[in-house]
Amino acid sequence: MGRDIAYDHWSCDLLCAASSPDLYRINLEQGRFLSSLSTHSPALNVVSPSPVIFMGWLLVVARMVPYIEGFDMRTRSSVGGRDVVAPTRDIYQEVTALEFDGDEGFLMAVGSSSGKVLIYDLSSSYPIRIKDHMYGCPILEIKWHQTLNSERSKLITTDNHIVRI
């Protein structure tokens, strides 16, 4: 069963996260399936390629457990993982949404199944900010939005009850 798809514009790959330990890749330029990436998880929830960092070599997948795993797309290998929901001190959480900022690609927003959004700077292992939607519902979607009135991007997050900016 498919859970998330993302397009990597550097390689023309369509990346598919599913209820299996493999991240499936379809090259749209060649029109064929490529070898899948193996993860250290029984299933994947979210896939998000970095839009800017070093010409798109960083790909992050969110696993069923509260961990994310990064891949170097140049070598197609895992570069490490991290428990990103631990700072909320909630147990039995999953990562349900993940998005890099579009400006520099050094900020990453992570949504949890308990309704919390954590904003990370990739140079730090601790979140810059933790926001709680206060409903306890999983975060469904995260988007970074650039406005004309501000230099900094705004973060838009949503769950079953509310959209927050």
N, C-alpha and C positions, 0 to 999 in steps of 0.2 A: 504494500500500500504506500503510495507516495505521500510525503508530508510537506515538502518544500522544494522549489526549484529556483535557480538563480542563473543568470547569464554572465559569463566571464568574457568581456569584450576584448581582452588581450589575446585570448586563444580561440575565440568563437566556440567555446564549449558551453553546453547547457548542462548544469550540474543538478542532479536529482538526489535529494535526501529521502530515504525510505525506511521502512520498518525492517531493515537489515543492517549488518555492520559495514556494508559497502556504500560508497558514494559513487553513483553511476554518472558517467560522462558521455555526452553525445556531441560530437563535433559537427556543427551545423554547416561549416564550409565544405567538409568532405562528405557529409551526409551519412555518417556511420558511427556506431558505438565504439568507444575507446575503452581501454582497460580501466576498471574501476579502482578507486582508492580504498584501501582497507583501513578501517579505524579500530580503535580499542573499545568499541561499544557494541552492545547488542542491537541498538537501533539509533537512528538519527532524527532529530526534530527540525533543525534549521541549518541552512547553508548560506554563507555570506562571503563573497569575495571582496577584498579591499579594493576600492576604486582607484587608489592613487599610489600606494606604497610600492616603490621599486617596480613600476610597470606591472602591477597586479600579481606579484608572486605569492602574496599571502592570501590564503583561503582559510576561513574558520568555519568549523561545523560544531553545532551544539548537540550534545548527546542526550540520551534519555535521563542520565544522571546529571547532577548540577555542574558538569564540566564542559568546557569547550576544548577543542583540539585544533591546532593550527597546522596547515600544510604548506610546504614550499612547492609551488606549482612548477618550478623549473626542474626539480628532481622527483616530483610526485611522491614525496615522503613526509611523514609527520615530523614537525619541529618541536612538539611539546603540547602539553595540556595544562589547564588550570581550573580549579574550583572557583567559579566566579560568583556563586550565590552565597558562599560561606560568610561574607561580611554582614549579611542580613540576619544571621543567627537563626534562620529558619531551617528546620530539618525536613528531609524528604521532599526537596524541591527539584524542579526541572527547569532547564532553560527553554523558554517557549518563543522568544523573539530575539533577533540579533541584527544590528545594523551599524555599519561604519559611517562616519560623517563624510560628506562628499567633497569638502574643501581640501583637506590635507590627508585624511585617512588615518590620523593618529588617535582619534577618539572613537570609542566603540560603546554603543548602548546595548545593554543586555536586559531582557525582560524575563521575569521568573513566573512560575506557576502560582505563586502566592500574591501576585499583583504588585510586585516591586520592580522598579527600573533602576539599574545601576549604570552609571556612566564611568567608563575607564579611559584613562590615558594609557596608551600601549607601552609607555616607558615605565609604568608603575604597576605594582601588583595589587594595589588597593584602589577602590573606586574613588573618584573625585566627588561624586554625589550619589545619594540613594534617595529615590522618590517612591512614595507609597501611594497607590491608587485608593487605598482604604476600603476596598470591596472584597478583597481576598480572591478575586477571579484572575485567571491567567492573563498575562499581557498577550494580546493577539497580534499587534503590529506596531512597529517603530519606524518612524521616518524623520529624517533631518530636513528642515525647510529653511531656505535662504530667503529673507525678505529684503525689500529695497531700502527699508528704513534702518537696518541694523547690519553691522559688519559680521556679527556672530550668527551662526545658524540656530534656529529654534528646534527643539525636540518635540515631536508630536507622537504621543503614545495612546493606545486604545485597548480597552478590555470590553467585556460584555455590557458594561453599564455606562461608560464615560469615555470621552476623548479629552486628553489633556495636552495643553501646549505649554 
